[in-house]
Amino acid sequence: MAVLALTTSLADMRERLSKMVIASDKSGNPVTADDLGVTGALTVLMKDAIKPNLMQTLEGQPVFVHAGPFANIAHGNSSIIADKIALKLVGNDGFVGTYLYMPPSLPACLPPCLPLYSPCLSIHTVSS
C-alpha cells in the first residue's frame, strides 16, 4: 500500500513495483518483481486501485479516501495522487487538509510538536 500511496502515475507505480524485492536467491542476492517478469501483472492488478475514492463527510465536505491506514502509517501521509487531485480542484486560492493518525504503538513516528497519540491535520497550499 505504501507503493500505491507514494506513486504519482501509473508509469511511476509500475517502476516502483518493478523494484520491489520479493525474495532472495540461494546466494542471498535480492530478487525483484522485475527479475521474475511479474511487474506487468502487478500493475494490472493495481491499475484501478490508483484512483482515489471521492466521499463525503457527515458535515457535507468532500474528501478523498485512498491507500488505507497501513500506507498512511508507513510514511505518514495519504496518497500523493489524492492530494494532487484535491489541490487541482480547489484552485489557486484553496487549501487541502490531509488527515493522518498515528496509533499509540508508533509514538516514534509522531513529529515532536504533536501531542502523543493524537490525530493531526496537515495543510497543503497550492503552489504557483
N, C-alpha and C positions, 0 to 999 in steps of 0.2 A: 504494500500500500504506500510505502514511502516513495517508491519509484513513481507511482501514479501522482502523488501529491506534489512532487518536485518537478515533474515534466512540464514543458511549455508547448509541446505539439506532439502529434502522432509520430513524426520522424524522431524527435528527441526521445520519446518513450521507447521507441524501437532500439535506439542506440543505447539507452540506459539498460534495457532488458538484455541486450546482447553481452553486456559487460558483467552481468550477474554471475558470481561464482556459485556453482551448484554442486560441485563435488571436487575431489582431489584424485589424481591418478595414483598409480602404485608407487611412483617416485615422490609423491607429496606435492606435485605441481597443481595449481588451480585449474579446474575445467570450467569454462564458461558456457552459457547457453548458446553462444555463437559457435563454440567448438563442436557442440552436438548438433548444430543446424536446426535448432528449435526456436530461434528468435522470431521468425515469421509467424509461427503458430502461436507463440505467446502474445505477440502484438495483435493478432486477430482476436484472441480471447479477450484482450483488454480494450479493443477499439471502441466499444460502447461505454465502457467504464470511464473513459476520458472526459465524458460530457457531464458537467455538474448538474445536480437537480435543483430546480427553482421551486422553493416552497414559500410558505407564508407563516409569520409568527402569529401568536394569539392577538397581538396588537395590530395586525394587518400589514406589517412591514415585510417586504420581500427579503428572502435570504437564500443563499446558495449553500447546499449541503453537499460536500464532496470529500472523498478519501477516508472517511470514518475516523474513529477515535485513535486507532492504532498508528496510523500515519501521523496524526497530529502529535501524539506523544513522542514519536520517534525523532522529530525535528522541531517541534514547537510552533508550527503554523498550519493553516489549512492549505488547500491546493493553490498553487500558483495560477493555474488556469481559471479557477473560480474568482480569485482576486482580480486578475486581469480583465475578465469579462465584466465584473462588477464595476471596476474603475472606468471602463469604457462606457458603461450605461449611465453612470452618474454625471458624466461630463466634466468640464474643466473646473467648475466651482464645487464639485461634490467631494465626498469622502466615503470611505468604505471601512467598516469596523469588522475586524476578524476576531472571533471569539475563540479562545483556547482554554483548556482546562488541564491542569497538571494534578493528577491524583496524589494522595499522601505518600504513596510508595515511591514517588520520584521527586523528592524535595530538592535534589541536587540540580534538577533541570530548571528550577524557577529562577528568574532574574532576582538579584538581591534586593531590588527595590519593591518587590511584591510581597504582600503578606503570605505566609506559608499556607499552602493548600487552598488558595482562593482562585476563582476564575478571574480572568482579566480580559481586557479589550485592547486590541492593537489597532490603531487608526492609520489607514493608508490614505495619503492625499494624491491627487492627480498631478503628475509632473509634466511640464510643458516640453 
